[in-house]
Amino acid sequence: MAAAAIAQLLADQEVEVRRLSQVIERLQSEDEELLVGSDLQSLREENEKLKYRRLHLQRSLRAEMARGPAPHSAGPGPQNSSIYSEGKSNMETLERISGTAFLDSNMQKEQEETNNFDHRNIGREQELFFFHELSPGSCFFLPRGAFIYNTLMSFIQSENRKRGFNEVVSPNIYSRRLWEMSGHWQHCSHNMFSFDVEKEMFALKPMNCPGHCLMFSHRPRSWRELPLRFADFGVLHRREPSELLNGLTRVRRFEQDDGHIFCMMEQIEEEIMGCLDFLRSVYGVFGFTFQLKLSTRPEMFLGDPNTWNQAEEHLKCSLDAFGEAWRLSAGDGAFYGPKIDVDVKDALGIYHQCATIQLDFQLPIRFNLTYVSKDGADENRPVIIHRAVLGSLERMVAILAEDYAGKWPFWLSPRQVLVVAGPGCEEYGRRVCQELTGAGFMADVDLDTGSVPYKKKKNSQLAQYNFILAVGEKEKVNHTVNVRMRDNKEHVEQSLATTLEQLRWLQQQRAPRAQEDFQLSVCGQADPKP
């Protein structure tokens, strides 16, 4: 819906809300007995519905003014969909109408260009992933998308090993009793998928931390084992309302690079500094800029205020020592502890929350976690630090797709190399491609003899292959390949063995500008060896 039309609807709803509020106030003043009457109750319900409609219109107006048309829209025409009032299935159904109005044609053109960055469009055009109505909110990653997904996971796994994290595998389904112990059932059971099994309530896990508490407590622990660092890429599920699902940025099924550190009080600041250094190192690979914020005690929380104050002070000291600017986000902490949230800026200047570092004094108490100290006392409580760097892998894929506009860096690219074989060189082209795939690269071979060579190379560049290796009679005889870069820079002929060595080096270095580094190595200005 055009922004002006939304604004007019909002004004009309405002008038109606004021009228009903005045009627209720008059009835209350005239006769106290009407407070429990059916007429007044009906007016109250109608007033609440109007307030919700007004809130929804306000959000729609802000969204339309800021974002323009929905990325999936085919044009500026209005679209409609149904939602439940207040997100509850027992409430009335509301009709949501959306569309776009532009001040001029330049704004429309800019918005159309912006849509090219949308990760849903990139995912469809590059055959990375899709969604299906038979499993809403759960992504189907196709082979090329799965390569990106698994490469990100492998990246974090290697970084975890460098930093002393040990990977674990934990169950997906737990009894309701576990979630009651942790406090999650009382605070977020409405966001969990739960079901009965043999007269007992179970739920799919929305997070890993309670399971890791069980892993810590399954045998006695000593101070010598601390800090104990667990990493987990287990599948998580959260029951997001269908109207809030949004591509890869809001899903029901996801994985995250979860980590939990069990440590002593005197180890807290050092461990938090290690987590902050971890995320700065990883985000440096992607070229991200980020913002840090300290989220403090919310209105609904576990534990006593003094423990919260102590935890928040630890995080403040760590942030100050880290040397990056940070801001306070009062009341936005988790119910079990304060946290450091990290927002990443994407190509459109929009910030997304990805990494998080949370300090938790409550779960060790609720699960009665203890360790034996140096003096032999066995009732010492560890502290838990919750840590994620990429956050949801699904959301990170979306952010990276939009940040790179589909032009993936070589180490992460789902289309790294295309071998283009000339007439009579098909077998050599296949052999070159097999060597590349055998070395772990995402490589394809073009054996179409009906297309002219120039058109083949142009199509491969449009498909965003990082490197194009052309092979003809000359290359077949010399056992070489003719290398061309994605951005059409000058090609070079060299042996396949040398090319493989250089590509391995680029892969291992996770070079953000692989094509430039490749040219330097060809010219002898960069070391082609890892």
Sequence and secondary structure as in RCSB ss.txt:
>XXXX:A:sequence
MAAAAIAQLLADQEVEVRRLSQVIERLQSEDEELLVGSDLQSLREENEKLKYRRLHLQRSLRAEMARGPAPHSAG
PGPQNSSIYSEGKSNMETLERISGTAFLDSNMQKEQEETNNFDHRNIGREQELFFFHELSPGSCFFLPRGAFIYN
TLMSFIQSENRKRGFNEVVSPNIYSRRLWEMSGHWQHCSHNMFSFDVEKEMFALKPMNCPGHCLMFSHRPRSWRE
LPLRFADFGVLHRREPSELLNGLTRVRRFEQDDGHIFCMMEQIEEEIMGCLDFLRSVYGVFGFTFQLKLSTRPEM
FLGDPNTWNQAEEHLKCSLDAFGEAWRLSAGDGAFYGPKIDVDVKDALGIYHQCATIQLDFQLPIRFNLTYVSKD
GADENRPVIIHRAVLGSLERMVAILAEDYAGKWPFWLSPRQVLVVAGPGCEEYGRRVCQELTGAGFMADVDLDTG
SVPYKKKKNSQLAQYNFILAVGEKEKVNHTVNVRMRDNKEHVEQSLATTLEQLRWLQQQRAPRAQEDFQLSVCGQ
ADPKP
>XXXX:A:secstr
  HHHHHHHHHHHHHHHHHHHHHHHHHHHH GGGGG HHHHHHHHHHHHHHHHHHHHHHHHHHHHHH S TT SS
SS EEEEEEGGG TTS EEEEEE    SSHHHHHHHHHHHTT HHHHHHHTT EE  TTSTT  EE HHHHHHHH
HHHHHHHHHHHHTT EE    SEEEHHHHHHHTHHHHHGGGS EEEETTEEEEE S SHHHHHHHHHTS  BGGG
 SEEEEE  EEE    GGG BTTTB SEEEEEEEEEEE GGGHHHHHHHHHHHHHHHHHHHT  EEEEEE   SS
 SS HHHHHHHHHHHHHHHHHHTS EEEETT SBTTB EEEEEEE TTS EEEEEEEEEESHHHHHTT  BB TT
S S B  EEEEEEEEEEHHHHHHHHHHHTTT   GGG S  EEEEE TT HHHHHHHHHHHHHTT  EEEE  TT
S HHHHHHHHHHTT SEEEEE HHHHHHTEEEEEETT    EEEEHHHHHHHHHHHHHHT TTHHHHHHHHHTTS
S    
